[in-house]
Amino acid sequence: MSHRGRVVSPEIGPPPRYELRVLTVLLFLVLLGAAVGVSFFTGARREREASLPLVDQMATIVEERDALSKEVAELKQQMIVLERSQQIDREAHKKVAGQLKKVQDERLAAEQEVSFLRRLIQEGGGGMLEPTDFKLEQKDDSAKFGYSFTVRQLIPEFGESTGSVDLKIAGKRNDKDVTLTLDELKGSEPKSHKMAFKYFQGFQGFIQVPDDFLPERVVVEIEPTTAKLIPVSVTFPWTIE
């Protein structure tokens, strides 16, 4: 059998130098990737190590913050207790002051009544006048105060009582004790009262208090013109109703 007429193609392969070049490139890429990986993990580890002090510092700050928050809460509670205690103390002081004033007013009234009777007996007068029921009322949160009181005859069937009734205000001005008449207190009306009655008579008016004056007491003075009547001076506390 003859093989003439069949064409056989020769096998062509890469030259040995080409295969070596490819292997070299692959090896370079593998080494480059390994170097990049080592560098990445090394940097990450360094960052973690560097961040550890910050984490510890943050934990310390959080603990300090929590401790301060607790301290603030405790101080607030103490403040509430203290304010409540002070409020109770103020209320107790106010109550005691009110009771003390009431007792002082009652004692003053008793002393005045005894004084009336003593003077009536000693001076042998035929009649005795008593100012009573003195009341003060502030007008519209201003420095003007309305007042009212009554003067009565203590001796029945004495007859008509005549004379004048004047008011004086005792208090402090520049930390000094002073007593001012209604004529000295500008804006006060009337300046004086006329008295004429058989059994009793009511009086009323206004007192204008200056800014530099602190009133403490009201003195009602009666100067009778009727014979056998004794002059009277009675003091009332400055109490607003």
C-alpha positions in Angstrom: 0.0 0.0 0.0 1.4 3.4 -1.0 1.2 6.6 1.3 1.8 9.0 -1.6 -0.9 11.6 -1.7 -1.4 12.0 2.2 -0.1 15.2 3.7 1.1 15.0 7.3 1.1 18.3 9.3 4.0 18.7 11.6 3.2 19.4 15.4 4.2 22.9 16.4 4.7 23.6 20.2 5.7 26.7 22.2 9.4 27.2 22.4 11.0 26.4 25.7 11.8 30.1 26.4 8.1 31.1 26.2 7.1 28.6 28.9 9.8 29.9 31.2 8.6 33.5 30.8 5.0 32.5 31.7 6.1 30.7 34.8 8.2 33.7 35.8 5.2 36.0 35.5 2.9 33.7 37.5 5.5 33.4 40.2 5.9 37.2 40.4 2.1 37.6 40.7 1.9 35.0 43.5 4.7 36.7 45.4 3.1 40.2 44.8 -0.2 38.9 46.2 1.5 37.4 49.2 3.3 40.6 49.9 0.1 42.6 49.6 -1.7 40.2 52.0 1.1 40.3 54.5 1.1 44.1 54.4 -2.7 44.3 54.9 -2.8 42.0 57.8 0.2 43.6 59.4 -1.4 47.1 59.0 -4.7 45.8 60.5 -2.9 44.3 63.5 -1.1 47.6 64.1 -4.3 49.6 63.9 -5.9 47.2 66.4 -2.9 47.5 68.7 -2.9 51.3 68.3 -6.7 51.5 69.0 -6.5 49.5 72.2 -5.5 52.6 74.4 -8.4 54.6 72.9 -10.8 51.8 73.8 -9.5 51.7 77.3 -9.7 55.5 77.6 -13.3 55.4 76.2 -14.3 52.8 78.8 -12.8 54.9 81.5 -14.7 58.0 80.3 -18.0 56.0 80.2 -17.4 54.9 83.8 -16.6 58.4 84.9 -19.7 59.7 83.1 -21.9 57.1 84.8 -20.4 58.0 88.2 -21.1 61.7 87.7 -24.7 61.0 86.6 -25.2 59.0 89.8 -23.7 61.8 91.8 -25.9 64.5 90.1 -29.0 62.4 90.8 -28.0 62.1 94.5 -27.4 65.8 94.7 -30.8 66.6 93.1 -32.4 64.3 95.7 -30.6 66.1 98.5 -31.7 69.4 97.1 -35.3 68.3 97.0 -35.1 67.1 100.6 -33.4 70.4 101.7 -36.0 72.6 99.9 -38.8 70.6 101.5 -37.2 71.0 104.9 -36.8 74.7 104.4 -40.4 75.0 103.4 -41.6 73.1 106.5 -39.3 75.4 108.6 -40.8 78.5 107.0 -44.4 77.3 107.5 -43.6 76.4 111.1 -42.0 79.8 111.7 -44.9 81.6 110.1 -47.4 79.6 112.3 -45.4 80.3 115.5 -45.1 84.0 114.6 -48.8 84.2 114.0 -49.5 82.6 117.4 -47.0 84.9 119.1 -48.6 88.0 117.6 -52.1 86.9 118.6 -50.9 86.4 122.2 -49.1 89.8 122.2 -52.3 91.5 120.9 -54.4 89.9 123.6 -51.9 90.9 126.3 -51.8 94.5 124.9 -55.6 94.6 125.0 -55.7 93.3 128.6 -53.1 95.8 129.7 -55.0 98.7 128.1 -58.3 97.7 129.8 -56.5 97.5 133.1 -55.0 100.9 132.4 -58.4 102.4 131.6 -59.9 101.2 134.9 -56.9 102.2 136.9 -57.0 105.7 135.5 -60.7 106.0 135.9 -60.4 105.2 139.6 -57.3 107.3 140.3 -58.4 110.4 138.5 -62.1 110.2 139.6 -63.4 111.0 136.1 -67.0 110.7 135.3 -66.5 109.0 131.9 -64.0 106.8 130.1 -63.6 106.4 126.3 -62.2 103.3 124.6 -61.0 103.0 121.0 -61.7 99.5 119.7 -62.0 97.2 116.6 -59.2 98.9 114.7 -58.8 97.4 111.2 -56.4 98.1 108.3 -56.9 97.2 104.6 -54.5 97.7 101.8 -55.9 99.4 98.7 -55.0 97.7 95.4 -51.4 96.7 96.4 -50.5 100.4 96.7 -49.0 102.4 99.6 -52.5 103.6 100.6 -54.3 101.8 103.5 -57.8 102.2 104.6 -58.6 102.1 108.3 -61.7 102.0 110.5 -62.3 101.9 114.3 -64.9 102.7 116.9 -64.8 104.8 120.0 -67.2 103.9 122.8 -68.2 105.2 126.2 -67.4 102.7 129.0 -69.6 104.4 131.6 -73.3 103.9 130.9 -75.6 107.0 131.0 -72.6 109.3 131.0 -74.1 111.6 128.4 -72.6 113.1 125.3 -68.8 112.8 124.6 -67.2 115.4 122.5 -63.6 116.2 121.4 -61.0 115.3 118.7 -59.5 112.0 117.6 -56.0 111.9 116.1 -53.9 109.1 114.6 -50.1 108.7 114.8 -48.1 106.0 113.0 -45.1 104.6 114.8 -42.4 102.7 112.8 -38.9 102.9 111.4 -37.2 105.2 108.9 -33.6 104.5 108.0 -33.5 102.0 110.9 -34.6 104.7 113.4 -37.8 104.7 115.4 -40.1 107.6 114.4 -43.7 108.5 115.0 -45.5 110.5 112.3 -48.9 112.3 112.4 -51.4 112.0 109.5 -50.5 115.6 108.7 -46.9 114.5 108.1 -48.0 111.6 106.0 -48.9 113.4 102.7 -52.0 111.9 101.0 -53.6 110.7 104.3 -57.2 111.8 104.8 -58.6 113.1 107.0 -55.9 114.7 109.1 -58.0 114.6 112.2 -61.5 113.4 113.4 -64.2 115.2 115.3 -66.0 113.2 118.0 -69.5 113.8 119.2 -71.7 110.8 120.5 -73.5 109.4 123.4 -72.7 105.7 123.2 -70.3 105.1 120.4 -69.0 106.5 117.1 -67.3 104.9 114.1 -64.3 106.5 112.3 -62.6 105.7 109.0 -60.0 107.2 106.6 -56.9 106.5 104.6 -53.2 106.4 105.5 -50.6 107.1 102.8 -47.3 105.3 103.7 -44.0 106.7 102.0 -41.5 104.3 100.5 -38.8 105.0 103.1 -41.1 104.3 106.1 -42.0 100.9 107.7 -45.1 101.2 109.9 -45.3 99.0 113.0 -48.1 100.5 115.2 -51.0 102.9 115.1 -51.6 105.2 118.1 -55.2 106.5 118.5 -55.2 109.6 120.7 -58.5 111.1 122.1 -58.6 114.6 123.5 -62.0 115.2 125.0 -63.7 118.6 125.3 -66.5 117.3 127.5 -65.9 117.8 131.2 -65.0 114.7 133.4 -63.6 112.8 130.4 -60.1 111.5 130.6 -57.7 111.8 127.6 -57.0 108.4 126.0 -54.1 107.0 124.0 -54.3 103.5 122.7 -51.8 101.6 120.5 -52.8 99.0 117.9 -50.4 96.7 115.9 -50.0 97.5 112.2 -51.9 94.4 111.0 -53.3 94.2 107.5 -56.5 92.2 107.1 
